[in-house]
Amino acid sequence: MSSENADAGTQHDEPQDSSVWDVVVVGAGPAGASAAYAAAVAGRRVLLLEKAELPRYKTCGGGIIGPSRDALPPGFELPLKERVNAVTFSLNGRLTRTRRSRQMLFGLINRSEFDAALVETAQKAGAELRTGVTVQRVEQHGSAVPDRRTVAVVLAGGETVLARAVVGADGSASRIGAHVGVKLDQVDLGLEAEIPVPATVAEDWAGRVLIDWGPIPGSYGWVFPKGDTLTVGVISARGEGAGTKRYLEDFIARLGLAGFEPAISSGHLTRCRSDDSPLSRGRVLVCGDAAGLLEPWTREGISFALRSGRLAGEWAVRIAESQDAVDARRQALNYAFAIKAGLGVEMGVGRRMLTLFEKRPTMLHAAITGFRPAWKAFADITRGSTTLAGMVRTHPMARRVLDAVDRRSS
């Protein structure tokens, strides 16, 4: 029996009602904008709801790896602030080594610009945008719902928007996720500072990022250059709040950046779904952070948001076209299968990598800085020519190491 939640009804065959949207997408981040674009380009009437005014700041490193680029709408021009071809690795400030590539490894963006450009692309495809609106809840039964083919999206202030299908992309504290019943098994705290620096400092970081394996099990820090600003951040388990804050302070001081005033200091919780967490309920789908979809080891979420958002938009179109609950449920299950067969497999390997990293950070650091095949695998993953799962599948040594960690953890 699938874990997907059924919220079903009987068949209704009403004429098209112009007051009912085909698809309503809640949240205009990468997942929501991708879902709105996918549904709009299919010719559906799409409404994209966002509680903030755009553009808006988001706590995020802003790394755009190969899978993210591959999932962008055709012709989309990335607003890159930096092209990365070198990575400096350190182990809590020690054993520093820089590895370089002749090709670009990944790009860096500011989320405010990136998200706004994605939303504009969805609008050009036909989606309608409303900002400054807060969704309080969704209802699939009751007086607000005219029939079993319709979902009511209730906004703050009492306004109700009707849709044949709803996509929840409203972030890690998702109200739509709560409606679906999303379950989480990993919650982490990310802290970040946007630090403007002089040109002489910015030049030293041009084309190069730093990744520091941190002092708390499973933690790491990063420096991502974006023109005249360095994005400096750390992430670790949520229960290590004081230690995470101390790590960021020490990290910034160690880098010689303590004398520069951050333009923005922020924090954010990332949440990973459990294996049995549902991805739908009735005519409502969730994607991106709202579904707990991100890579557990690196906590990279943009590529997961873009890919799951696109799938959610495509399957929401099918749900909107469904004339009865049985077909709507079938389409929702197909969406869940597509997510689990792709991103779900990636998350499974990411969890195993996180366990290895928590237990053996020194071994991981030594491999990626001193063992050429490990560096090549890292470069291939960031470029998008393979994935974590693909790397484990094709590299017997990586598979043996993870198998050994699994045995010791069981």
C-alpha positions as CSV (number, residue, x, y, z in Angstrom):
1,M,0.0,0.0,0.0
2,S,1.5,3.3,-1.0
3,S,2.2,5.9,1.7
4,E,0.6,8.6,-0.5
5,N,-2.4,10.1,1.2
6,A,-5.8,9.5,-0.5
7,D,-8.3,12.3,-0.1
8,A,-10.8,11.1,-2.7
9,G,-14.3,11.5,-4.0
10,T,-16.5,10.4,-6.7
11,Q,-16.6,11.4,-10.4
12,H,-18.0,14.8,-11.4
13,D,-18.1,16.1,-15.0
14,E,-18.6,19.9,-14.8
15,P,-18.0,22.3,-17.6
16,Q,-14.8,24.4,-17.5
17,D,-15.3,27.2,-14.9
18,S,-13.2,30.3,-15.5
19,S,-13.3,31.1,-11.8
20,V,-11.4,27.9,-11.1
21,W,-7.7,27.8,-11.8
22,D,-6.3,24.6,-13.4
23,V,-3.2,24.8,-11.1
24,V,-2.4,27.0,-8.1
25,V,1.2,27.0,-7.0
26,V,2.0,28.2,-3.5
27,G,5.5,29.7,-3.1
28,A,7.6,31.4,-5.8
29,G,11.0,30.0,-5.1
30,P,12.8,27.8,-7.6
31,A,10.5,24.8,-6.9
32,G,7.3,26.9,-7.3
33,A,8.5,28.9,-10.3
34,S,9.5,25.7,-12.0
35,A,6.1,24.1,-11.3
36,A,4.3,27.2,-12.5
37,Y,6.4,27.3,-15.7
38,A,5.8,23.5,-16.4
39,A,2.1,23.8,-16.0
40,A,1.8,27.1,-17.9
41,V,3.8,26.0,-20.8
42,A,1.4,23.0,-21.1
43,G,-1.4,25.6,-21.7
44,R,-3.0,25.5,-18.3
45,R,-4.4,28.4,-16.3
46,V,-1.8,28.8,-13.5
47,L,-1.8,31.1,-10.5
48,L,1.5,31.5,-8.6
49,L,1.1,32.8,-5.0
50,E,4.0,34.3,-3.0
51,K,3.7,35.8,0.5
52,A,6.7,38.1,0.0
53,E,7.3,40.9,-2.5
54,L,9.8,40.0,-5.2
55,P,12.7,40.2,-5.4
56,R,13.5,39.1,-1.8
57,Y,16.6,37.8,0.0
58,K,16.9,34.1,0.8
59,T,19.5,32.4,3.0
60,C,21.3,30.2,0.5
61,G,24.9,29.7,-0.7
62,G,23.6,30.1,-4.2
63,G,25.6,27.3,-5.9
64,I,24.3,26.2,-9.3
65,I,25.6,22.7,-10.1
66,G,25.1,20.8,-13.3
67,P,21.7,19.2,-12.4
68,S,20.4,22.7,-11.7
69,R,21.4,24.0,-15.1
70,D,19.9,21.0,-16.8
71,A,16.6,21.5,-15.1
72,L,16.2,25.2,-16.1
73,P,13.6,26.2,-18.7
74,P,14.9,26.3,-22.3
75,G,16.7,29.5,-23.1
76,F,16.9,30.6,-19.4
77,E,19.9,32.9,-18.9
78,L,21.6,32.3,-15.5
79,P,22.4,35.6,-13.7
80,L,25.8,34.2,-12.6
81,K,27.9,36.3,-10.2
82,E,30.9,34.0,-10.4
83,R,32.1,31.0,-12.4
84,V,34.0,28.5,-10.1
85,N,36.9,26.5,-11.4
86,A,38.9,26.1,-8.1
87,V,38.0,24.7,-4.7
88,T,40.0,25.1,-1.5
89,F,39.4,22.3,1.0
90,S,40.3,22.5,4.7
91,L,39.7,20.4,7.7
92,N,38.5,22.8,10.4
93,G,41.1,25.3,9.2
94,R,43.9,22.7,8.8
95,L,45.4,20.7,6.0
96,T,44.4,23.2,3.4
97,R,44.7,22.3,-0.3
98,T,43.3,23.9,-3.5
99,R,42.2,21.8,-6.4
100,R,41.7,23.4,-9.8
101,S,39.8,22.5,-13.0
102,R,40.2,23.7,-16.6
103,Q,36.4,23.7,-16.9
104,M,33.8,25.5,-14.8
105,L,32.7,23.3,-11.9
106,F,29.6,25.3,-11.0
107,G,28.2,28.8,-10.9
108,L,27.2,31.2,-8.1
109,I,24.0,33.3,-8.1
110,N,22.2,35.6,-5.8
111,R,18.9,34.0,-4.9
112,S,17.0,37.3,-5.2
113,E,18.0,37.7,-8.8
114,F,17.7,34.0,-9.7
115,D,14.3,33.5,-8.2
116,A,12.9,36.7,-9.8
117,A,14.2,35.6,-13.2
118,L,12.6,32.2,-12.8
119,V,9.3,33.8,-11.9
120,E,9.5,36.1,-14.9
121,T,10.0,33.0,-17.1
122,A,6.9,31.4,-15.6
123,Q,4.9,34.6,-16.2
124,K,6.1,34.8,-19.9
125,A,4.8,31.2,-20.2
126,G,1.4,32.4,-19.1
127,A,1.4,32.0,-15.3
128,E,-0.2,34.8,-13.3
129,L,1.6,36.0,-10.2
130,R,0.2,37.4,-6.9
131,T,2.6,38.6,-4.3
132,G,2.0,39.7,-0.7
133,V,-0.5,37.0,-0.1
134,T,-0.4,34.4,2.7
135,V,-2.0,31.0,2.4
136,Q,-3.6,29.9,5.6
137,R,-4.7,26.4,4.6
138,V,-6.0,24.3,1.8
139,E,-9.3,22.4,2.0
140,Q,-10.5,19.4,-0.1
141,H,-13.8,19.0,1.7
142,G,-16.3,21.3,3.3
143,S,-18.4,24.3,2.5
144,A,-15.6,26.1,0.7
145,V,-15.2,23.3,-1.8
146,P,-17.9,23.2,-4.5
147,D,-17.2,19.7,-5.7
148,R,-14.7,16.8,-5.4
149,R,-12.7,18.0,-8.4
150,T,-11.8,21.2,-6.7
151,V,-9.4,22.4,-4.0
152,A,-9.9,25.5,-2.0
153,V,-6.9,27.6,-1.1
154,V,-7.8,29.9,1.8
155,L,-5.8,33.1,2.0
156,A,-5.3,35.4,5.0
157,G,-8.2,37.7,5.2
158,G,-10.7,35.1,4.2
159,E,-10.4,35.1,0.4
160,T,-10.7,31.6,-1.2
161,V,-9.0,30.6,-4.5
162,L,-10.3,27.5,-6.3
163,A,-8.1,25.1,-8.3
164,R,-8.2,21.7,-9.9
165,A,-4.8,20.9,-8.6
166,V,-2.5,22.6,-6.0
167,V,1.3,22.5,-5.8
168,G,2.9,23.3,-2.4
169,A,6.3,24.9,-2.8
170,D,6.1,27.1,0.3
171,G,9.4,26.2,1.9
172,S,10.7,24.1,4.7
173,A,8.0,25.4,7.2
174,S,5.3,24.5,4.6
175,R,1.6,24.8,5.5
176,I,0.8,22.8,2.4
177,G,3.4,20.2,3.6
178,A,1.5,20.0,6.9
179,H,-1.7,19.4,5.0
180,V,-0.1,16.6,3.0
181,G,1.5,15.1,6.2
182,V,5.1,15.5,5.2
183,K,7.4,13.7,7.7
184,L,11.0,14.8,8.4
185,D,14.0,12.9,9.8
186,Q,16.8,15.4,9.5
187,V,16.7,19.0,10.5
188,D,19.8,21.2,10.2
189,L,20.7,24.8,11.0
190,G,22.4,27.0,8.4
191,L,23.9,30.4,9.4
192,E,25.2,32.8,6.8
193,A,26.7,36.2,6.4
194,E,26.9,38.4,3.2
195,I,30.2,40.3,3.7
196,P,31.1,43.2,1.3
197,V,34.9,43.2,0.8
198,P,37.4,45.6,-1.0
199,A,38.4,44.8,-4.5
200,T,41.8,43.5,-3.3
201,V,40.1,40.8,-1.2
202,A,37.5,40.0,-3.9
203,E,40.3,39.4,-6.4
204,D,41.8,36.8,-4.2
205,W,38.6,34.8,-4.3
206,A,37.7,35.2,-8.0
207,G,36.7,31.9,-9.4
208,R,37.5,30.0,-6.2
209,V,35.4,28.8,-3.3
210,L,36.4,27.3,0.0
211,I,34.8,24.3,1.7
212,D,35.8,23.6,5.3
213,W,34.9,20.4,7.0
214,G,33.8,21.6,10.4
215,P,34.3,20.7,14.1
216,I,30.8,19.4,14.7
217,P,30.0,16.0,13.3
218,G,28.3,16.5,9.9
219,S,29.1,20.2,9.8
220,Y,30.9,22.2,7.1
221,G,31.5,25.8,6.1
222,W,31.8,27.6,2.8
223,V,33.0,30.8,1.2
224,F,31.2,31.6,-2.1
225,P,32.4,34.8,-3.9
226,K,29.9,36.9,-5.7
227,G,31.6,40.0,-7.1
228,D,32.4,42.4,-4.3
229,T,30.6,40.2,-1.7
230,L,31.6,37.0,0.0
231,T,28.8,34.6,1.1
232,V,30.2,32.9,4.2
233,G,28.2,30.2,5.9
234,V,28.2,27.1,8.0
235,I,25.6,24.3,8.6
236,S,25.2,21.6,11.2
237,A,22.5,19.7,13.1
238,R,19.8,21.8,14.6
239,G,20.5,20.8,18.1
240,E,24.0,22.3,17.8
241,G,22.8,25.9,17.7
242,A,25.4,27.4,20.1
243,G,28.2,25.4,18.5
244,T,27.1,26.4,15.0
245,K,27.1,30.1,15.9
246,R,30.6,29.7,17.4
247,Y,31.8,27.8,14.3
248,L,30.7,30.7,12.1
249,E,32.4,33.3,14.3
250,D,35.6,31.3,14.4
251,F,35.4,30.6,10.7
252,I,35.0,34.3,9.8
253,A,37.9,35.3,12.1
254,R,40.2,32.6,10.7
255,L,39.5,33.8,7.2
256,G,40.6,37.3,8.2
257,L,37.1,38.7,7.6
258,A,36.2,39.7,11.1
259,G,36.9,43.3,10.4
260,F,34.3,43.6,7.7
261,E,30.7,44.3,8.6
262,P,28.2,41.9,7.1
263,A,25.5,43.5,5.0
264,I,23.1,40.6,5.9
265,S,23.3,38.0,8.7
266,S,20.7,35.3,8.6
267,G,19.8,31.7,9.5
268,H,17.7,29.0,8.0
269,L,16.5,25.5,8.9
270,T,16.8,22.8,6.3
271,R,14.6,19.7,6.6
272,C,15.0,16.3,4.8
273,R,12.0,14.0,4.3
274,S,11.8,10.6,5.8
275,D,11.7,7.7,3.3
276,D,8.0,7.0,3.9
277,S,6.9,10.7,3.8
278,P,4.0,11.3,1.5
279,L,4.3,13.6,-1.5
280,S,0.6,14.1,-2.2
281,R,-2.8,14.2,-0.7
282,G,-5.8,14.1,-3.0
283,R,-5.2,16.8,-5.6
284,V,-2.4,18.5,-3.7
285,L,1.3,17.8,-4.4
286,V,4.4,19.1,-2.6
287,C,7.9,19.7,-4.0
288,G,11.2,21.3,-3.1
289,D,11.8,22.2,0.5
290,A,8.0,21.9,1.2
291,A,8.4,18.1,0.5
292,G,11.7,17.9,2.4
293,L,13.6,17.3,-0.8
294,L,17.3,18.1,-0.7
295,E,20.6,16.3,-0.6
296,P,21.2,15.2,3.0
297,W,25.0,15.4,3.0
298,T,25.6,18.8,1.4
299,R,22.1,20.1,2.1
300,E,22.1,21.3,-1.5
301,G,18.5,22.2,-2.4
302,I,18.3,24.2,-5.6
303,S,18.7,21.3,-8.0
304,F,16.2,19.3,-6.0
305,A,13.8,22.2,-6.1
306,L,14.1,22.8,-9.8
307,R,13.7,19.1,-10.7
308,S,10.9,18.3,-8.3
309,G,9.1,21.5,-9.2
310,R,9.2,20.7,-12.9
311,L,7.8,17.2,-12.2
312,A,5.1,18.6,-9.8
313,G,4.0,21.1,-12.5
314,E,3.8,18.4,-15.1
315,W,1.8,16.0,-12.9
316,A,-0.4,18.7,-11.6
317,V,-1.6,19.3,-15.1
318,R,-2.6,15.6,-15.3
319,I,-4.4,15.8,-12.0
320,A,-6.2,19.0,-13.1
321,E,-7.4,17.0,-16.1
322,S,-8.6,14.1,-14.0
323,Q,-12.4,13.7,-14.0
324,D,-12.5,11.5,-10.9
325,A,-10.6,10.7,-7.7
326,V,-9.3,7.4,-8.9
327,D,-7.5,9.0,-11.9
328,A,-6.3,11.9,-9.7
329,R,-4.8,9.5,-7.2
330,R,-3.2,7.5,-10.0
331,Q,-1.5,10.7,-11.3
332,A,-0.4,11.6,-7.8
333,L,1.2,8.2,-7.3
334,N,3.0,8.5,-10.7
335,Y,4.4,11.8,-9.4
336,A,5.6,10.2,-6.2
337,F,7.2,7.3,-8.2
338,A,9.0,9.7,-10.4
339,I,10.4,11.6,-7.4
340,K,11.4,8.5,-5.5
341,A,13.0,6.8,-8.5
342,G,15.2,9.8,-9.1
343,L,15.7,12.3,-6.3
344,G,14.8,9.6,-3.7
345,V,17.7,7.5,-4.8
346,E,20.0,10.5,-4.6
347,M,18.8,11.2,-1.1
348,G,19.5,7.6,0.0
349,V,23.1,7.9,-1.1
350,G,23.4,11.3,0.4
351,R,22.3,9.9,3.8
352,R,25.0,7.3,3.5
353,M,27.6,9.9,2.6
354,L,26.5,12.1,5.6
355,T,27.1,9.1,7.9
356,L,30.5,8.6,6.4
357,F,31.3,12.3,6.8
358,E,30.1,12.4,10.4
359,K,32.3,9.4,11.3
360,R,35.4,9.9,9.0
361,P,35.8,13.5,8.0
362,T,39.6,13.2,7.9
363,M,39.4,10.2,5.5
364,L,37.0,12.1,3.3
365,H,39.2,15.2,3.3
366,A,42.3,13.1,2.5
367,A,40.6,11.3,-0.4
368,I,39.2,14.4,-2.1
369,T,42.4,16.4,-1.8
370,G,45.0,13.6,-2.4
371,F,43.3,10.9,-4.4
372,R,42.8,12.0,-8.0
373,P,39.7,9.7,-8.7
374,A,37.9,11.2,-5.7
375,W,38.6,14.8,-6.9
376,K,37.4,13.8,-10.4
377,A,34.2,12.3,-9.0
378,F,33.6,15.6,-7.1
379,A,34.2,17.6,-10.2
380,D,32.0,15.3,-12.3
381,I,29.1,15.6,-9.8
382,T,29.3,19.4,-9.6
383,R,29.3,19.6,-13.4
384,G,26.4,17.3,-13.7
385,S,28.1,14.5,-15.8
386,T,27.3,12.1,-13.0
387,T,25.4,12.0,-9.6
388,L,26.2,10.8,-6.1
389,A,24.2,7.6,-6.9
390,G,25.9,7.2,-10.2
391,M,29.3,7.7,-8.7
392,V,28.7,4.9,-6.1
393,R,27.2,2.7,-8.8
394,T,30.3,3.0,-11.1
395,H,33.1,3.2,-8.5
396,P,33.6,-0.1,-6.7
397,M,35.8,1.5,-4.0
398,A,33.2,4.1,-3.1
399,R,30.6,1.3,-2.9
400,R,32.8,-0.8,-0.6
401,V,33.5,2.2,1.7
402,L,29.8,3.0,2.0
403,D,28.9,-0.6,2.5
404,A,31.4,-0.8,5.3
405,V,29.9,2.3,7.0
406,D,26.4,0.8,6.7
407,R,27.5,-2.4,8.4
408,R,29.1,-0.5,11.3
409,S,26.1,1.7,11.7
410,S,23.6,-1.2,11.7
